[in-house]
């Protein structure tokens, strides 16, 4: 099986595992993940943080983003074509439906000062203890991650941890991966 097929199969397996979690379980597990994140020096010392606005099958970020956006600059990605454009979150009332996935995205100007980003909190489909991350397959985050020189922390449910993630040359390793049960550092 080639690497593309391995990734496709792993995505299928992880989607199935995540589908077994109820909305309530995902919220409880997400709260545990963000409790851990809030204890990390990388988060405590950060001023400008790239987050994401979660989809139904991801670690739930809505409450966390709303909790912190008045104390830190919180950036969210907006899909434009094949790229992610960053915009500052200024409250849910300043969001609009995104162009591709109907994920709410901040309105306003693009944030282009990527050198000011202290920390990126990244979703993914699968992770391993070697700090490898596999996304959904479109490469949005891989392209973005290559443009930012800051700490990269992936968050996921523990069911998304696997023995080994298939890695290609363009895949960017995380600095840390936090799940509800463990942390890869």
Secondary structure, 3 states (H helix, E strand, C coil): CCHHHHHHHHHHHHHHHHHCCCHHHHHHHHHHHHHHHHHCHHHHCCCEEECCCCCCCCCCCHHHHHHHCCCCEEEEEEEECCEEEEEECCCHHHEEECCCCCCEEECCCCCCCHHHCCEEEECCCEECCCCCEECCCCCHHHHHHCCCCCEEEEECCHHHECCCCCCCCCCCCCCEEECCCCEEC
